[in-house]
Structure formats: structure tokens, C-alpha cells
Amino acid sequence: MIPGEKGEGNPMIRKSDIQWWVLEAKEHPAAAPTIVEELAQRLIELDAENERLRNEIIRLQQRAPTTADSAEVSALRRKVATLQTLLSSEASTEPMVIFLSDRLHWARMPLAQAQHLAREGRPVTGKQTSPGLRHLLLARPADELLLFTSKGRALKALSSDIPWLAEDDDQSMPENQQLASDERLTTALVVAKPPRFWTVVTRRGHVRQFLRIDLERRLAKGEQLITSLFRNDAPVAAVNGDEGDLLVLTRWGKGVRFPQRAIEAQGSVALELEPDDEVVAALSLPSDTQILIVTASGYAVRRDTSQLPARSRPGGAGKALIQTFDVLGAFPSDSQANLLYLTYSGKLALAPLAEIPLHQRSDKGTRVRVFDRDPAVAVVLVPGTS
């Protein structure tokens, strides 16, 4: 019998089912049609259960309301919301938005739902349950997450293992229990295809490269990856270290670029920082390209990296790329894309990038969004094809 088959009395699609289907399709290509039929049948059953629950809600609403009825209706509504999320996610490869707090409360929702919340200006979670979200990712169901903590450790997770957050859900986001009481999440990234080398950058500009298998070995043992030269330092970025240059950006809009092969075995200092400045982003540059630098107050600047020639080695003062003190992130430029922001109060906001000109010198950039007293704390780039 196929794992999770209807005969077992469980119509849900489990992670183990998917793993079995993939393995079976690889080893026995002739079984692929049967697997597709099974997946379709499972989705039909989910849809039927969804309709049954909808009819039950209508039946209960038509009766004279009682306290017990209200509780039952609320429970059924939550089940319907969960089933709708399952149907929309398992039936497609639509990107999903992942929310994380410093203490690793986490949840995900379909991109379309997140865009709907952004257009309506509503918070991601209820005011009473918001865990203080500070990180935002855009991923697909098959992607992995690589997480770094204030203790210099790395953690891994599958994006598909993060629980769904249904719209209007009043439940608290679950907290991942992998952090110590005094440990915080400092950065996270989506990994579709892991590189051979990772380059990790800390808040105070310490950079070091790791062979992927070495990083994963240390990760499995819970070891500290980086022993920084600076106090209270922690990883804030990790990029593909296989080739090309590394571009490091600070909160005050300074940048430095150098070949990744120039990083010393035990690490190097990327640039000299003012006491109140810090590294907030890094990009891998296999060749010259245009990049987008984004601020927490809603400004953005498009720059050509040819205006920032690579140094022969790390170190020295950074070059001003934007006149600001609140750089939030940096991305490869895509004029057809949109920025999706997460604000301090837990709201989402969208901003198109088509009208941002190519800036030839350092200035404050183009205003793409007004945040007033609710600045952005995280931002992701939503490609135009999404």
C-alpha cells in the first residue's frame, strides 16, 4: 500500500509521504503516474473535508447561538483555514513568506496571502500574540533555511517543516526550542542549492570561509563557527563563497569589495568601522552588476558595482554608497520586482522598484515607501516572476 493511502484513514499529505514519492519516482519512473494519481486523490479528499466543514459551520450558525456553539464554530473555522492553506500550498509551488523572531518564533504563509495583508495594512498576527518579528524570508517548499545565532552557531530547518499561519489566526506563533535562554537569532537565509564554500560575515566585519561539509559538521555538533576578534560579535550574513568578490555593506551606507579568495584561513577584517556603525548585509559578486540598497525609512538606491572597484585584500575604510544611517538590506537589482517590508509593529508593506533610477554617486536615494513612526525591521525582494 502507498504510504499514507486512504485505506489508512488519513487523507493528509505528510512529509514522509513526499520523501517516499520522490524516492519511488527516481528508482521506478514507471510508478510516476500512480504517484500523481495518489496526490490528486489526496487533494480531492482535502477539498471534500473542507466542504464538509463549511456545511457544518452553516448548520451551526443557523441554530440559536449558545456558548458551546460559538466555541465549536471557532474551532471549525480554524480547521477550515488550515485546510484552505494546505490546499493552496500543496497543490502548487507558490513561494511562501517566512516570519521569524529573535527568539525563533516562526511561521509561514503563502506569498499571495502576505501581499493581501500588505495591501490592507493589517498586522501579521494579533496584537496580543505578536512575538516581535524581526526577520523575513521568501522561500519555496523544497528550500532549506540556514540560521545563525548570537553565539556564532548555525542551525538548519526545512521551510516545509515551519507551521502555517492562517489569516486572522489568533494563536501564538510556536517557538523553536533550539536556542539557549541567552541566545538570539541574528540572521537567516534561504538555501535552494548549497555552495561548496560559505562566506560568513559578522556584525563587526569579521569574515571567514567554511567548506560546506565542515560547516555542516560543526552545525551538527552545535559548535561555535566564528570566534570573532571583537566582543559581542555575531554573524549577520552568509553568502555563496565559491567564486567572485564579496561586497560588505554597513548600516551607515559604507561598502567594501574584495576577492573572496583573499580571505585568510582564520578569517579577516573586511573594513574599518566607526564605533556606532555595523555590518548589515553582504552580497556575492561573480561579476559586475547592478545592486539595490534599501533603508529602514523607505529609501532605496540602485548602484552599479563597477563604481566600487575590488581591492586586492580585505581592510581599510569603506566607500559611501548611500547617504543614510539605516541601511536594512541589499539585493541584486530587478526593476520588475517588488520589495516586501516587515515593520516594527508587525505589518507588511509593498513597494515597486520600476521607477528607481541608476544613481551615479552617493546620495539618500529614492523614496519608495513612507513608514512614518513604524520603520521597517526586515525586507525581502519579491521577483517580478512571482
C-alpha distance (Angstrom), angle and dihedral (degrees) to the residues before:
residue distance angle dihedral
M1 . . .
I2 3.82 . .
P3 3.85 111.2 .
G4 3.80 111.3 -93.9
E5 3.85 91.1 11.4
K6 3.79 119.0 169.2
G7 3.77 89.9 -104.6
E8 3.79 88.8 69.8
G9 3.82 90.0 62.2
N10 3.80 95.2 -119.2
P11 3.83 117.9 108.8
M12 3.81 94.5 178.6
I13 3.79 121.6 111.5
R14 3.78 108.6 -122.7
K15 3.79 128.3 -164.1
S16 3.82 89.8 -116.3
D17 3.82 89.5 56.1
I18 3.80 91.7 55.0
Q19 3.82 92.3 47.8
W20 3.81 90.5 50.2
W21 3.84 92.3 47.8
V22 3.82 92.5 50.8
L23 3.82 92.4 48.2
E24 3.82 92.3 46.2
A25 3.82 92.4 48.9
K26 3.81 90.9 50.9
E27 3.80 95.3 47.6
H28 3.82 97.1 36.7
P29 3.83 111.0 27.4
A30 3.80 89.8 179.0
A31 3.83 88.6 67.0
A32 3.83 92.6 61.6
P33 3.86 94.9 93.9
T34 3.81 90.2 51.6
I35 3.80 90.9 50.4
V36 3.81 91.9 50.3
E37 3.81 90.2 49.7
E38 3.82 90.4 50.7
L39 3.82 91.9 50.1
A40 3.81 90.5 49.3
Q41 3.81 91.0 49.5
R42 3.80 91.0 50.3
L43 3.81 91.4 52.0
I44 3.82 90.7 48.1
E45 3.80 89.2 53.7
L46 3.81 91.2 49.7
D47 3.79 89.8 50.6
A48 3.82 91.2 49.7
E49 3.81 91.2 50.1
N50 3.80 89.1 49.1
E51 3.83 90.8 54.1
R52 3.79 91.8 46.8
L53 3.80 90.8 54.1
R54 3.82 91.6 47.6
N55 3.81 90.4 53.3
E56 3.80 90.6 48.1
I57 3.81 90.7 53.2
I58 3.82 91.1 50.8
R59 3.81 90.0 49.6
L60 3.79 92.3 51.0
Q61 3.80 93.4 46.1
Q62 3.82 90.8 54.4
R63 3.78 91.7 57.3
A64 3.79 123.3 81.0
P65 3.80 103.9 -81.8
T66 3.78 119.9 -112.1
T67 3.79 132.0 173.2
A68 3.80 90.3 -102.6
D69 3.81 91.2 49.7
S70 3.82 91.7 51.6
A71 3.80 91.7 52.8
E72 3.81 90.9 47.8
V73 3.82 92.2 48.7
S74 3.82 91.0 50.1
A75 3.79 91.4 50.3
L76 3.80 91.8 48.6
R77 3.80 91.8 48.5
R78 3.79 90.3 54.2
K79 3.82 89.8 51.1
V80 3.80 91.1 49.8
A81 3.81 91.1 50.1
T82 3.80 90.6 50.5
L83 3.81 92.2 48.4
Q84 3.81 91.4 48.5
T85 3.79 89.3 52.6
L86 3.81 91.0 48.9
L87 3.79 91.6 50.0
S88 3.79 94.2 49.0
S89 3.80 94.8 44.8
E90 3.80 104.2 39.5
A91 3.80 93.2 45.1
S92 3.80 94.2 56.6
T93 3.79 144.5 25.6
E94 3.80 93.3 -121.9
P95 3.81 112.6 155.2
M96 3.76 116.9 -105.7
V97 3.77 132.0 -148.7
I98 3.80 116.2 -127.0
F99 3.81 121.1 -155.9
L100 3.80 123.0 -159.4
S101 3.79 135.5 178.0
D102 3.79 127.3 -151.7
R103 3.80 88.1 -101.7
L104 3.82 91.0 50.6
H105 3.77 99.8 -105.2
W106 3.78 99.5 157.7
A107 3.78 143.9 178.0
R108 3.80 139.6 156.1
M109 3.79 137.6 -142.3
P110 3.83 134.7 -177.8
L111 3.80 113.8 -84.9
A112 3.81 91.3 -121.2
Q113 3.80 90.3 57.1
A114 3.81 91.8 48.4
Q115 3.81 90.5 50.7
H116 3.81 89.0 50.4
L117 3.82 90.7 53.5
A118 3.81 90.0 48.0
R119 3.81 92.6 52.7
E120 3.81 91.0 49.6
G121 3.81 94.1 44.0
R122 3.80 93.4 -129.3
P123 3.83 124.6 148.0
V124 3.78 120.2 -105.0
T125 3.82 92.3 -123.3
G126 3.81 135.8 15.2
K127 3.80 116.4 -79.7
Q128 3.79 91.6 -114.2
T129 3.81 94.4 52.9
S130 3.81 104.3 37.1
P131 3.84 107.4 127.3
G132 3.82 95.3 -159.3
L133 3.80 101.3 -91.7
R134 3.80 113.7 -148.1
H135 3.82 105.9 160.6
L136 3.81 132.2 61.7
L137 3.81 130.0 -171.5
L138 3.80 136.9 177.2
A139 3.81 113.3 -145.3
R140 3.80 144.8 154.9
P141 3.81 125.3 -126.9
A142 3.82 94.9 -98.9
D143 3.83 95.4 49.2
E144 3.79 125.8 107.5
L145 3.80 125.9 -139.4
L146 3.79 122.7 -135.0
L147 3.80 112.1 -158.8
F148 3.81 130.2 -170.0
T149 3.79 126.9 -161.3
S150 3.78 139.2 -154.4
K151 3.81 89.2 -101.3
G152 3.80 91.4 59.9
R153 3.80 93.3 -107.1
A154 3.80 126.5 136.0
L155 3.81 127.4 -139.6
K156 3.81 132.2 -172.7
A157 3.78 132.3 -148.5
L158 3.78 138.5 168.1
S159 3.79 113.2 -116.7
S160 3.81 88.5 -138.9
D161 3.83 90.2 59.7
I162 3.81 93.8 59.9
P163 3.82 110.5 99.5
W164 3.79 120.4 -109.3
L165 3.80 120.1 -110.9
A166 3.79 108.6 -146.4
E167 3.81 118.6 -147.4
D168 3.83 112.7 -89.8
D169 3.81 89.1 12.6
D170 3.82 110.4 162.1
Q171 3.79 94.0 -168.0
S172 3.80 120.5 109.9
M173 3.78 117.5 -107.4
P174 3.80 109.4 -104.2
E175 3.78 116.7 -110.7
N176 3.79 121.7 -128.7
Q177 3.80 108.2 -128.3
Q178 3.82 98.2 -148.6
L179 3.83 96.0 98.0
A180 3.80 126.2 87.0
S181 3.81 117.2 -123.3
D182 3.81 91.9 -99.4
E183 3.83 95.9 39.4
R184 3.80 126.7 101.3
L185 3.80 136.7 -171.1
T186 3.81 108.8 -108.7
T187 3.82 103.0 175.6
A188 3.79 141.8 -5.3
L189 3.79 134.8 -169.3
V190 3.79 139.4 -174.3
V191 3.80 117.9 -114.8
A192 3.79 117.2 -159.8
K193 3.81 95.6 162.1
P194 3.82 117.1 7.4
P195 3.83 116.9 -132.2
R196 3.79 125.4 -130.3
F197 3.81 90.4 -113.5
W198 3.81 131.5 31.9
T199 3.81 122.5 -154.3
V200 3.82 111.9 -154.1
V201 3.83 122.9 -163.8
T202 3.80 126.5 -164.3
R203 3.80 131.6 -147.7
R204 3.82 92.2 -102.0
G205 3.81 94.0 47.7
H206 3.79 102.4 -96.3
V207 3.84 109.5 148.9
R208 3.78 128.8 -167.7
Q209 3.79 136.7 168.1
F210 3.81 125.9 -134.6
L211 3.76 130.8 -168.3
R212 3.81 104.5 -122.4
I213 3.80 94.7 -121.7
D214 3.83 89.7 50.3
L215 3.81 92.1 49.9
E216 3.81 91.1 49.3
R217 3.81 91.2 48.2
R218 3.80 90.9 52.7
L219 3.79 90.1 43.9
A220 3.80 91.9 53.8
K221 3.82 90.3 51.8
G222 3.81 93.4 45.6
E223 3.80 91.2 -121.5
Q224 3.78 125.5 162.0
L225 3.81 108.3 -102.6
I226 3.77 101.8 -162.4
T227 3.79 129.5 35.0
S228 3.78 98.5 -165.8
L229 3.77 126.2 -151.6
F230 3.81 87.9 -130.0
R231 3.80 132.4 70.2
N232 3.81 120.7 -109.5
D233 3.80 90.8 10.5
A234 3.80 125.4 152.9
P235 3.83 139.8 171.8
V236 3.82 114.1 -84.7
A237 3.82 101.5 169.0
A238 3.81 141.6 22.3
V239 3.81 124.9 -171.3
N240 3.80 141.5 175.2
G241 3.79 104.4 -74.8
D242 3.80 99.2 -174.2
E243 3.82 98.0 103.6
G244 3.79 147.6 -18.4
D245 3.79 130.4 36.4
L246 3.78 132.7 -38.5
L247 3.81 118.8 -128.4
V248 3.82 114.1 -160.6
L249 3.83 120.6 -167.8
T250 3.81 130.1 -166.2
R251 3.79 132.6 -151.1
W252 3.81 89.9 -108.1
G253 3.81 92.2 58.3
K254 3.81 98.6 -101.1
G255 3.79 121.3 139.8
V256 3.78 139.4 -171.0
R257 3.81 130.2 -171.7
F258 3.80 129.5 -163.9
P259 3.85 139.4 149.7
Q260 3.78 113.0 -80.1
R261 3.80 89.7 -137.9
A262 3.84 87.1 65.6
I263 3.82 91.8 67.0
E264 3.81 109.4 109.8
A265 3.80 121.1 -120.5
Q266 3.82 93.8 -107.9
G267 3.80 93.5 38.8
S268 3.80 137.8 -88.8
V269 3.79 138.3 -126.3
A270 3.80 107.3 -108.4
L271 3.81 98.2 -157.7
E272 3.78 145.6 -21.6
L273 3.81 112.2 -89.1
E274 3.78 132.8 -159.0
P275 3.83 110.7 -117.9
D276 3.83 92.3 -106.2
D277 3.81 96.7 40.2
E278 3.80 125.2 87.7
V279 3.81 141.5 179.9
V280 3.82 112.7 -95.3
A281 3.82 105.1 167.2
A282 3.79 145.2 15.5
L283 3.80 134.8 -168.2
S284 3.79 133.8 -163.8
L285 3.83 110.7 -130.0
P286 3.82 113.9 -164.2
S287 3.85 86.4 173.5
D288 3.80 140.9 -8.8
T289 3.78 113.2 -62.8
Q290 3.79 142.4 146.1
I291 3.79 118.6 -84.0
L292 3.79 134.7 -168.1
I293 3.82 121.0 -135.9
V294 3.82 115.2 -161.8
T295 3.82 130.5 -163.6
A296 3.80 132.4 -152.6
S297 3.82 91.6 -120.4
G298 3.81 93.5 60.0
Y299 3.81 104.5 -94.0
A300 3.81 126.1 127.1
V301 3.78 134.8 -174.1
R302 3.80 129.6 -162.8
R303 3.83 114.0 -147.1
D304 3.79 135.1 177.0
T305 3.80 110.6 -127.6
S306 3.82 90.0 -141.7
Q307 3.82 83.8 77.1
L308 3.81 87.6 65.1
P309 3.82 106.8 55.5
A310 3.80 116.6 -157.5
R311 3.79 118.1 -103.6
S312 3.77 118.7 -135.9
R313 3.80 92.0 -116.1
P314 3.83 141.4 4.0
G315 3.80 121.7 -81.2
G316 3.78 141.6 62.2
A317 3.77 131.8 83.7
G318 3.79 120.1 -39.9
K319 3.81 125.0 -115.9
A320 3.82 119.4 -117.2
L321 3.82 110.1 -110.6
I322 3.82 98.5 166.5
Q323 3.80 132.3 12.8
T324 3.78 102.5 -121.4
F325 3.79 144.4 98.8
D326 3.82 98.4 -142.1
V327 3.81 111.1 60.9
L328 3.79 107.3 167.0
G329 3.81 104.6 -180.0
A330 3.79 148.6 -27.4
F331 3.80 132.6 -134.4
P332 3.81 141.0 174.5
S333 3.80 104.7 -88.0
D334 3.82 119.8 -99.5
S335 3.81 115.3 170.6
Q336 3.82 91.3 -164.5
A337 3.81 93.4 54.6
N338 3.78 132.8 93.8
L339 3.77 130.6 -139.3
L340 3.80 116.4 -126.6
Y341 3.81 111.0 -157.7
L342 3.79 130.8 -165.4
T343 3.81 113.0 -153.5
Y344 3.79 131.3 -150.0
S345 3.82 91.9 -101.5
G346 3.82 91.9 52.7
K347 3.81 99.5 -101.1
L348 3.81 127.1 134.7
A349 3.81 125.7 -131.7
L350 3.82 133.0 -175.3
A351 3.80 128.6 -147.5
P352 3.86 127.6 -179.7
L353 3.81 119.4 -135.7
A354 3.81 102.3 -157.4
E355 3.83 94.6 101.5
I356 3.81 98.6 49.7
P357 3.83 108.9 112.4
L358 3.79 125.9 -144.9
H359 3.81 106.1 -94.9
Q360 3.79 116.3 -143.7
R361 3.81 97.7 -166.3
S362 3.77 140.3 22.6
D363 3.82 114.2 -72.5
K364 3.80 137.0 133.7
G365 3.81 92.7 -83.1
T366 3.81 131.7 -138.6
R367 3.78 122.1 -42.1
V368 3.81 109.2 -123.6
R369 3.81 100.1 165.7
V370 3.83 138.3 19.5
F371 3.81 113.6 -137.4
D372 3.82 101.6 168.9
R373 3.82 107.0 -173.4
D374 3.80 96.7 -12.5
P375 3.84 104.7 74.7
A376 3.77 123.8 -168.8
V377 3.80 117.8 -98.6
A378 3.82 97.9 -176.0
V379 3.80 138.9 14.8
V380 3.80 138.0 -172.6
L381 3.80 132.0 -169.9
V382 3.82 114.8 -118.3
P383 3.84 106.4 -157.0
G384 3.79 118.0 -130.7
T385 3.81 91.1 -115.6
S386 3.83 91.2 62.4
